[in-house]
Every structure is written in structure tokens, then in C-alpha cells.
Amino acid sequence: MMGRWTKRLVAAAACAPALASADRYNLQTPQSIIAHQIYDLHTLIFVICCVIFVVVFGVMFYAIIMHRKAAGHKAQQFHENTTIEIAWTIVPFLILIGMAYPATKTIIAMKDTSNPDLTIKATGYQWKWGYDYLQEGISFYSSLATPRDQLDGNAPKGVNYLLEVDNPVVVPVGKKVRIITTANDVIHAWWVPALGVKQDAIPGFVRDSWFKADKAGTYRGQCAELCGKDHGYMPIVVEAVEPAKYEAWVKDRQEKMAKVAVADAPGKIWTLDELKARGEKVYAQHCVACHQPTGLGTPPVFPALSGSKVVTGLKEVQIDTVLGGVVKDGKQTAMMPFKQLSDVEIAAVITYTRNSWSNKTGDAILPDEVKALRK
């Protein structure tokens, strides 16, 4: 029954020339098993609510118009009318059961994360996502890729404004993907509407959900919890590809990670220029949203790094600040800890900030110095 309603609504939307797509006034077109169930459940309950609305208001307006005092009607008393009391108890009960049964089936299906083909851990950060493919040993960060000029209003907004990332989540079509969510700082939420998946990411807790993409394509979502200043700047992009293409992507990612591991091997002797070059990339990925490409920040919340006493002062103080964030009056400020970054990444980005803009310290911070100060 629910499937028929879905088909009728989609067909009606397709026949309406004024609408660009069925997504404009409805949920996104479902692209997974769970998303189809959510879509059909939404349609069923919406129809039930519309029927109740029409019946209740129809009877009410009919009674008001046809049984008004001006027409000679007198008010009827229904106090302790057993038939009516049974009817207005039984009918709502049956309606609720009719709504609760499919809703319960959908919720149970949403929570069944058993026997996945692929498990991905999604960690929320302010303001990006970190992904770990637990079986494949792949890890990367996914950050907003919308150009800064568009964010500042200096260029026309693109088609996927605020919904594009540098590193999308890649999954195989037709495979059950389990998403494990957690967070590094505050509560986030991993939400991709077309795939029917939405799960809070809570610091210190692990939650999970799952999806199985019906067909190849790019599916976009966002963080669905108000997580701070750049809440709207941490989109989610899932690329569902054919299994063969997915295997090729996994192999390519693993090879790149192996090269990085070799390049960052303990004992490597880093030059100032190498650290600055690596640090520039880390800064662009993790720091630029708050402290800006110019290093001038957005005071007073995010102070300037250019000319900063912390950046140009004792290197141990800056290392501690990046590792542990800034705490005032016992509360974490907007400067969150970045201890999830590797020793090489922290050493590189600190070296970059100490030798960029108006900062010309000439310092080269080594990974071993960061490692020594980790707590």
C-alpha cells in the first residue's frame, strides 16, 4: 500500500512542469532500503493526517453551518453517551496502531547494523569529519571544499554550495555499510537524507547506523546538530561506486597512505622548507576556517596568528596550545585540542605558522619535540 502511494506522488511530481524535481517539496528521492521505508512511512502518515484533517474539519464546519441556532436547531447533549465514548476511544486507538506498526518496523530495520560488508568510523570535529575504514586501514579527513570567495560573497554560489568536500566517503553499491559515529569535541550528527541515515556523534560514546546504496551516485548531507560557529560548514558527501571501482579506490588510497608513512617515518631529518610545505597543507585543512588564509583570524573569537605572542613566543607554549586547546575558567574555548593529528602534522603546522605572514622566527619544530610534550 505504501509503495503505491509513493509511486503516485512521484508520478504526480514528474507530471508537474513547474517542479524541477520531486525533491523540491518532499523528502529527497530515496536511494537505499531504509530511505525507501522512511519515504513510504512519511507518505502514509501524511495521508492519514490529511484524511483526519478533512473528516474532522468537514464534520465541524457541517455542524456549525447546518445546525446553527439561526436555522432553528437546538444543542444536543451527549454526556455519558456510551456509544460515542466507545467510538472516540476505539477509532483513535486503531489509527495509532495503524501508524505505529509500520513505524516500529522501520525503526527496528534502521537499528539492525548486524553483518555489515563494510564498517566506517565517522568522527566529528569542529568543523570537519574524520573517517576510518576499519577493515581497509584507510583514514582521512573530509573538509568543506566550497571556495572562500563564495563563502565571503565575492563570487557566485556554485550548484553544491556548502555541500562539497575535498575527500568524499567512497562506498560500493549494493553493500551494507555500517557507520560508527563519535565526536572529538561537541555533539555532531552524521546525516545523509537520500540514504536514510542520521546518527548523533557524541564525545565519549559510540553510536552506529547503516545504509546500502541502491545505485551509483553522489549523495550529499550535513551535520544535523548545532555544533558551533561553522556548523553549516561541515558537509558530508558519499560517493557510491561499482565494486570494481571501489576496490581500485581502496588500493590507490592504501598506496598513498603507505607513501606518507614512509615519508613521515620516525628518525627522518626534516628541513625547514619541508616542514613549511607540509604545514601549509595541514593549515589549509584544519586551521584556515577560523584563522583565515591571511592568518588574521576573526577576532575576538579566533585571534590573529600573524604577530601573535603565542606563535612567536616559546615553542613549547604553542605546542601545548595546539595539543590541548585553550581552556579558560575551566571551560574549553573555541580553540579545541588537535591531539588527534600526528606528531609530524603538528610539528609541520606550527613551523608553518611561525614562519608565515609577519612571523619570521626561523624556527623548525621537529616531530620529536611534539612527541615529548604529549600527555
C-alpha positions as CSV (number, residue, x, y, z in Angstrom):
1,M,0.0,0.0,0.0
2,M,2.7,2.4,1.0
3,G,4.6,1.6,-2.3
4,R,1.6,2.6,-4.3
5,W,1.3,5.9,-2.6
6,T,5.0,6.6,-3.2
7,K,4.7,5.8,-6.9
8,R,1.6,8.1,-7.2
9,L,3.3,11.0,-5.6
10,V,6.4,10.7,-7.6
11,A,4.4,10.3,-10.8
12,A,2.4,13.4,-9.9
13,A,5.5,15.4,-9.3
14,A,7.0,14.3,-12.6
15,C,3.9,15.5,-14.4
16,A,4.0,18.9,-12.9
17,P,6.1,21.1,-15.3
18,A,6.5,23.8,-12.6
19,L,8.6,21.5,-10.5
20,A,12.3,20.8,-11.3
21,S,12.3,17.6,-9.3
22,A,10.2,15.6,-6.8
23,D,12.7,16.7,-4.1
24,R,11.6,20.3,-4.1
25,Y,8.5,19.9,-1.9
26,N,9.1,16.5,-0.4
27,L,11.8,14.3,1.1
28,Q,14.8,13.6,-1.1
29,T,14.4,10.8,-3.6
30,P,15.2,7.6,-1.6
31,Q,18.4,5.7,-2.7
32,S,18.6,3.0,-0.1
33,I,16.4,0.3,1.5
34,I,15.9,2.3,4.7
35,A,15.4,5.6,2.8
36,H,12.5,3.9,0.9
37,Q,10.9,2.8,4.1
38,I,11.2,6.2,5.6
39,Y,9.8,7.8,2.5
40,D,6.8,5.4,2.4
41,L,6.2,5.8,6.1
42,H,6.2,9.6,5.8
43,T,3.8,9.4,2.9
44,L,1.4,7.0,4.7
45,I,1.3,9.1,7.9
46,F,0.9,12.3,5.9
47,V,-2.1,10.8,4.1
48,I,-3.6,9.6,7.3
49,C,-3.2,13.1,8.8
50,C,-4.8,14.7,5.7
51,V,-7.8,12.3,5.9
52,I,-8.2,13.1,9.6
53,F,-8.0,16.8,8.9
54,V,-10.6,16.7,6.2
55,V,-13.0,14.5,8.2
56,V,-12.7,16.4,11.5
57,F,-13.0,19.9,10.0
58,G,-15.6,18.7,7.5
59,V,-17.9,17.5,10.3
60,M,-17.1,20.5,12.4
61,F,-18.0,23.0,9.6
62,Y,-21.0,21.0,8.6
63,A,-22.3,21.1,12.2
64,I,-21.6,24.8,12.5
65,I,-23.4,25.7,9.3
66,M,-26.3,23.2,9.1
67,H,-27.1,23.1,12.8
68,R,-26.8,26.7,13.8
69,K,-29.2,28.3,16.1
70,A,-30.4,30.7,13.4
71,A,-31.7,27.6,11.4
72,G,-33.8,26.6,14.4
73,H,-31.6,23.8,15.8
74,K,-31.2,23.3,19.5
75,A,-27.9,22.0,21.1
76,Q,-27.8,18.2,21.7
77,Q,-26.4,16.7,24.9
78,F,-24.0,13.8,24.5
79,H,-23.0,13.5,28.1
80,E,-22.4,9.9,29.2
81,N,-23.3,8.6,25.7
82,T,-21.7,5.1,25.8
83,T,-21.7,4.6,22.0
84,I,-19.9,7.9,21.3
85,E,-17.4,7.5,24.1
86,I,-16.5,4.0,22.8
87,A,-16.2,5.3,19.2
88,W,-13.9,8.2,20.1
89,T,-11.7,5.8,22.1
90,I,-11.6,2.9,19.6
91,V,-11.1,4.8,16.4
92,P,-8.0,6.9,17.5
93,F,-6.6,3.7,19.0
94,L,-6.9,1.9,15.7
95,I,-5.4,4.9,13.9
96,L,-2.4,4.9,16.2
97,I,-1.9,1.2,15.8
98,G,-2.0,1.6,12.0
99,M,0.7,4.3,12.3
100,A,2.8,2.6,15.0
101,Y,3.1,-0.8,13.3
102,P,5.0,0.4,10.1
103,A,6.9,3.0,12.1
104,T,8.2,0.3,14.5
105,K,9.2,-2.0,11.6
106,T,11.2,0.9,10.1
107,I,12.9,1.8,13.4
108,I,13.9,-1.8,14.0
109,A,15.3,-2.1,10.5
110,M,17.3,1.2,11.0
111,K,18.9,-0.2,14.1
112,D,19.9,-3.6,12.6
113,T,23.6,-3.0,12.0
114,S,24.5,-6.7,12.1
115,N,26.6,-8.4,9.4
116,P,27.9,-5.3,7.6
117,D,30.1,-5.7,4.4
118,L,32.0,-2.5,5.4
119,T,32.5,-0.6,8.6
120,I,33.4,3.1,8.6
121,K,34.1,5.1,11.7
122,A,33.0,8.8,11.4
123,T,34.4,11.2,13.9
124,G,33.0,14.7,14.2
125,Y,35.4,17.6,14.7
126,Q,34.8,21.4,14.8
127,W,34.3,21.6,11.8
128,K,35.1,18.6,9.6
129,W,34.7,14.8,9.6
130,G,37.4,12.2,10.1
131,Y,36.9,8.8,8.5
132,D,38.5,5.4,9.4
133,Y,37.8,2.4,7.2
134,L,38.3,-0.2,9.8
135,Q,38.8,-3.3,7.6
136,E,40.9,-1.5,4.9
137,G,43.1,0.5,7.2
138,I,42.3,3.8,5.4
139,S,42.0,7.1,7.3
140,F,41.4,10.7,6.1
141,Y,39.7,14.0,6.9
142,S,36.9,15.4,4.9
143,S,36.6,19.2,4.9
144,L,34.4,21.8,3.1
145,A,35.6,22.4,-0.4
146,T,33.5,25.4,-1.3
147,P,35.8,28.2,-2.4
148,R,36.4,31.0,0.2
149,D,35.3,33.7,-2.3
150,Q,31.8,32.1,-2.4
151,L,31.7,32.0,1.4
152,D,32.6,35.7,1.6
153,G,30.1,36.6,-1.1
154,N,32.7,37.7,-3.5
155,A,31.8,35.1,-6.2
156,P,28.5,33.5,-7.4
157,K,27.5,30.5,-5.3
158,G,28.1,27.1,-7.0
159,V,25.5,24.4,-7.6
160,N,26.7,22.4,-4.5
161,Y,27.4,25.5,-2.3
162,L,28.3,24.3,1.2
163,L,27.7,20.7,0.1
164,E,31.1,19.8,-1.4
165,V,34.2,18.3,0.2
166,D,37.8,17.6,-0.6
167,N,37.6,13.9,0.4
168,P,34.2,12.2,0.0
169,V,33.3,8.9,1.6
170,V,33.5,6.2,-1.1
171,V,31.4,3.0,-0.7
172,P,30.5,0.1,-3.0
173,V,26.9,-0.1,-4.4
174,G,24.8,-2.9,-3.0
175,K,26.9,-3.4,0.1
176,K,25.7,-2.9,3.7
177,V,27.8,-0.1,5.2
178,R,27.9,0.3,8.9
179,I,28.6,3.8,10.1
180,I,30.1,4.1,13.7
181,T,29.8,7.7,14.9
182,T,31.6,9.5,17.7
183,A,33.0,13.1,18.2
184,N,36.1,14.8,19.4
185,D,34.7,17.9,20.9
186,V,30.9,18.6,20.9
187,I,27.8,16.7,19.7
188,H,27.6,16.4,15.9
189,A,25.3,14.3,13.7
190,W,26.0,12.3,10.6
191,W,23.1,12.8,8.2
192,V,22.6,11.8,4.5
193,P,18.9,12.1,3.7
194,A,18.9,10.2,0.4
195,L,20.5,7.2,2.1
196,G,18.1,7.3,5.1
197,V,20.9,7.6,7.7
198,K,21.1,10.0,10.6
199,Q,23.0,9.4,13.8
200,D,24.3,11.6,16.5
201,A,28.1,11.7,17.1
202,I,28.7,12.2,20.8
203,P,32.0,12.7,22.6
204,G,32.9,9.6,24.6
205,F,30.1,7.5,23.2
206,V,29.9,5.2,20.1
207,R,26.7,5.0,18.1
208,D,26.0,3.2,14.8
209,S,23.7,3.1,11.9
210,W,23.8,1.7,8.4
211,F,22.8,2.1,4.7
212,K,23.0,0.2,1.5
213,A,23.1,2.4,-1.7
214,D,20.8,1.2,-4.4
215,K,22.7,2.7,-7.3
216,A,25.9,4.6,-8.1
217,G,25.8,8.3,-7.5
218,T,26.8,11.2,-5.2
219,Y,24.7,11.7,-2.1
220,R,25.1,14.8,0.0
221,G,24.3,15.5,3.6
222,Q,25.3,17.7,6.5
223,C,26.0,17.8,10.2
224,A,22.5,17.9,11.8
225,E,23.4,19.2,15.3
226,L,24.2,22.9,16.1
227,C,27.9,22.3,16.9
228,G,29.3,25.9,16.9
229,K,30.4,28.7,14.7
230,D,31.0,26.8,11.5
231,H,28.2,24.2,12.0
232,G,27.0,24.9,8.4
233,Y,30.5,24.3,7.0
234,M,30.9,20.5,7.7
235,P,29.0,18.8,4.9
236,I,29.0,15.0,4.1
237,V,29.5,13.6,0.6
238,V,29.0,9.9,-0.1
239,E,30.1,8.5,-3.5
240,A,28.6,5.1,-4.2
241,V,30.5,3.3,-6.9
242,E,30.6,-0.1,-8.5
243,P,32.5,-2.7,-6.5
244,A,35.4,-2.9,-9.0
245,K,35.8,0.9,-8.9
246,Y,35.7,0.8,-5.1
247,E,38.5,-1.8,-5.0
248,A,40.6,0.4,-7.2
249,W,40.0,3.4,-4.9
250,V,40.9,1.4,-1.8
251,K,44.2,0.2,-3.5
252,D,45.0,3.8,-4.5
253,R,44.3,5.1,-1.0
254,Q,46.4,2.4,0.6
255,E,49.3,3.2,-1.6
256,K,49.1,6.9,-0.9
257,M,49.0,6.2,2.9
258,A,52.0,3.9,2.6
259,K,53.9,6.7,0.9
260,V,53.0,9.2,3.6
261,A,54.0,6.6,6.3
262,V,57.4,6.2,4.6
263,A,57.8,10.0,4.2
264,D,56.9,10.5,7.9
265,A,58.9,7.6,9.2
266,P,60.5,8.2,12.7
267,G,64.0,9.4,12.5
268,K,63.6,11.3,9.3
269,I,65.6,14.5,9.3
270,W,63.2,17.4,8.3
271,T,64.3,20.6,6.8
272,L,62.6,23.9,7.5
273,D,61.3,24.1,3.9
274,E,59.8,20.6,4.1
275,L,58.1,21.3,7.3
276,K,56.6,24.6,6.0
277,A,55.3,22.9,2.8
278,R,53.7,20.1,4.8
279,G,52.4,22.6,7.4
280,E,50.7,24.7,4.7
281,K,48.6,21.7,3.7
282,V,47.7,20.9,7.3
283,Y,46.8,24.6,8.0
284,A,44.6,24.6,4.9
285,Q,42.8,21.5,6.1
286,H,42.4,22.2,9.8
287,C,43.0,25.9,10.6
288,V,42.0,28.1,7.8
289,A,38.3,28.2,8.6
290,C,38.9,30.0,11.8
291,H,42.3,31.8,11.4
292,Q,41.8,32.7,7.7
293,P,44.4,32.2,4.9
294,T,45.9,35.6,5.9
295,G,46.5,34.5,9.4
296,L,44.5,37.5,10.7
297,G,41.7,35.3,12.2
298,T,38.2,36.6,13.1
299,P,38.8,38.5,16.5
300,P,37.8,38.2,19.2
301,V,36.7,34.6,18.9
302,F,39.6,33.5,16.7
303,P,42.7,35.7,17.3
304,A,45.2,36.5,14.6
305,L,48.2,34.2,14.3
306,S,50.2,36.8,12.4
307,G,52.1,38.7,15.0
308,S,50.7,36.5,17.8
309,K,52.8,36.4,21.0
310,V,51.9,32.7,21.4
311,V,53.0,31.9,17.8
312,T,56.2,34.0,18.0
313,G,57.0,33.1,21.6
314,L,58.2,29.9,23.3
315,K,57.6,27.0,21.0
316,E,56.7,24.7,24.0
317,V,53.7,27.0,24.7
318,Q,52.4,26.9,21.2
319,I,52.8,23.1,21.1
320,D,50.8,22.8,24.3
321,T,48.2,25.1,22.9
322,V,47.7,23.0,19.7
323,L,47.7,19.7,21.6
324,G,45.4,20.7,24.4
325,G,43.5,23.7,23.1
326,V,42.7,26.7,25.2
327,V,40.8,26.4,28.5
328,K,39.5,29.5,30.4
329,D,37.7,29.4,33.7
330,G,37.6,25.6,33.5
331,K,35.8,25.7,30.1
332,Q,37.0,24.8,26.7
333,T,37.2,27.8,24.4
334,A,36.7,27.9,20.6
335,M,40.3,26.7,20.3
336,M,39.8,23.0,20.5
337,P,42.6,20.3,21.1
338,F,44.2,18.9,18.0
339,K,45.9,16.0,19.6
340,Q,44.3,13.7,17.0
341,L,46.8,15.0,14.5
342,S,50.2,13.1,14.2
343,D,53.4,14.5,15.6
344,V,54.6,15.3,12.1
345,E,51.4,17.2,11.2
346,I,51.5,19.3,14.4
347,A,55.2,20.0,14.1
348,A,54.7,21.0,10.4
349,V,51.7,23.3,11.0
350,I,53.4,25.0,14.0
351,T,56.6,25.5,11.8
352,Y,54.4,27.0,9.1
353,T,52.6,29.5,11.4
354,R,55.9,30.6,13.0
355,N,57.4,31.4,9.5
356,S,54.4,32.8,7.6
357,W,52.8,36.3,7.2
358,S,54.6,38.7,9.6
359,N,56.1,35.8,11.6
360,K,59.7,35.2,10.7
361,T,61.1,33.2,13.7
362,G,63.1,30.8,11.5
363,D,62.1,28.0,13.9
364,A,61.8,24.4,12.7
365,I,59.7,22.4,15.1
366,L,60.6,18.7,15.0
367,P,58.1,15.8,15.5
368,D,60.2,14.5,18.5
369,E,59.6,17.8,20.2
370,V,55.8,17.4,19.9
371,K,56.0,13.8,21.0
372,A,57.9,14.8,24.1
373,L,55.1,17.2,25.2
374,R,52.1,14.9,24.5
375,K,50.3,13.9,27.7
